[in-house]
Amino acid sequence: MVRIISGECRGRRLKTPEGRSVRPTSDRAKETLFNILGDRVRGAAFLDLFAGSGGVGLEAASRGAAEVVLVEGEASIFAFLRENIDHCRLGEKVTALCIDGAKSLDLFLKQGKSFDVIFLDPPYEDQASYQLIPFIGREGLLAARGLLVAEHDCRRLLPEECGSLVQVRQKRVGDTVFSFYRRAGE
């Protein structure tokens, strides 16, 4: 069961596809993540790449993010995402895009968008998607003093430096690890 754990939508259950096509962030891991993010979420522009059923991005919206963009490239999973947005009644501040994660970043660059928090959670076996980390830091998608959080399996090591981004913290919750990045010098 995946649910919203805090904020205006607290307790709402989210639908997820059967099987292993989506690996939702556990409530325990999500609670830890948002405890670390703290007040940074309130009023933020929040991007959830590889959003799956939307658990992390909808949690951010429930906790007061001003704008949340959820990106999910798999059409069958995207249907669950849309359903969860409607169920939480967060459509006014949540935008969902059914587009590949890398292509969405190109789109945001063309639009001149930047985000205060970017959450990157590709399928753990998708090694190429973690290559987006230096791209995000280099291209201005991360706002000044913004934070990129990459969720990954504990067996995957992410570099301490990724282009212009430096890892400022890691937090392990079970087999899940959150690696936090910001621009060097910020």
N, C-alpha and C positions, 0 to 999 in steps of 0.2 A: 504494500500500500504506500502510495506517495501522497503527501498532503502538504498544505501550506502550514507552516508552524508558528508564524507570528504575523502581526499587523492586521490590517482591515479584513483580510480573507482567512484569518486563522482558523484552522480545522477543516477547511475545504479539501476534499479528496480529489485527486487528479487521476484521470484515466491514462493508462499506459498500454501499449500493445502487448499481447501475449508473446511469450518466447524471449529470445535473447537479442532481439533487434535493437532494443533500447536498454541501457544500463543506467537507471535513474540514480542520481546522487542520493545516498541514504539520508534519512532525517537527521541522524547523528552527525554525519559529515556536514550536512547543510547548516545545522545549528552552529557547529564549530566555525564554519566559513563566515557566517553572518555575525558571529560574536567578534571575530577578528576584524571584519570590515566595519563594524560598529556604525557610527553616525555618517560615515563616508557614503552610505547608500541613500540617505534622505536627500532628496532634491537632485540626485545624480542622473546623468545620462548613462544607462547601463546596457551593454551589448552582451548577449548570450549567444555565442557561436556554437553550432552543433547542439541546439537547444533540446532536441528530443521531445519529450512531452511537456517541456517548459517549466519544470519544477524550480530551477534556480532563478530564472528570469522572472517568473510569476511571484516567487518569494520576494525578490527585490522590489517589484511593483507594490506588493502588499505592504512592504516595510517603508514605503514612501519615496521610492525613486520617481523622479519627475517624468522620465521617458525611458522606456524599455524596448529594445529591439531584439526579437528572437529570430534566429536564423536556423532553419532546418532544411536540408536539401532532399531528404527522402519524402516523397509525396504521401506515402501511406502513413508515415509517422506524423507528418505535418497535419493531417486530418485530426489526430488526437490533440495536437497542439492548439489548433483553432477551437476545438471543442472545450478545452481547458480554459482558454482565454474567455470564452463566452460564459462558462460555468462560474468563473470568478468575477465576472462583470468588470473586467479591467481593460476593455477595448479602447477606452479613451486615452489611456497612456501607454498602451502596449501595441507595437506593430510587429507583425509576423511576416516573414519572407520565406518562401519556399525556393531556396537558391543555394548553390554550393557555397561553402564557407569562404573559400578564396575569392570566388567571383563577387560575393557580397562586399568584401573589403575593397575591391576595385570600384564597385558602385558607390560606397561611402566616400571614397577618395574623390570621385567625380562630383559628389554632392557637397564636398567640403565638410563632412561630418567628423566630429571627434567625440570620444566617450570618456567619462570619468572612471568607469570600471568596465573592463572587458574580461569576460569569463570564457575561457577556451576549454572545451571538454569534448574533444573528438573521440570516436571509438578508440579504445586503448591500443588496438592492433594497427591503427591508421598512423603510421610513422610520419608520413608526408605532412599531415596537418600540423604537427608540432613545428614544422619549418615556417609556419606563419608567424611565430613569435618575433624573430628579428624584423620581418616585414612590418608588423604592427608598430614596432618601436621606431623604425626608420621613416615611415610615411606620414606621421602626424595623426594617425587615427586615435592615439592615446592622448587625451588632453594633458595640458601642463599639470604636473603633480598627480596624474592619473595612475591607476594601478591595473596591471594585467595579472589575472589569476589563471594558471593552467592546472587543471585537474588531471592526474595521471596515476597509473598503477605504481605501487611501491617498487616494482622491479625495473621501472624505467627511470633512468637518470637524466634530468634536464640540466643543461649547462648553467653555470653561475652567471655567465655573461652571454647575452644573445644580441649581437649587433649593438645598438645604443642602450639596450636594457640590461639591468643588473638584477640578479635575484636578491631580494632583501629579506626573504623569510621563506621557510618551508614548514608545513604542518602536516603530520601524518595522522590519519584517523582510520584504524584498521589497515586495510590494503590500499586505501586511497591516500594520495598525497596532493596537497595544494602547494604549488610553487608561486610565489608572489614576486612580480617584477615591476620596476619603475625605471624611468630614465636615469642614467648615471648623473649624479650631482643634484638630484631633486629630492 
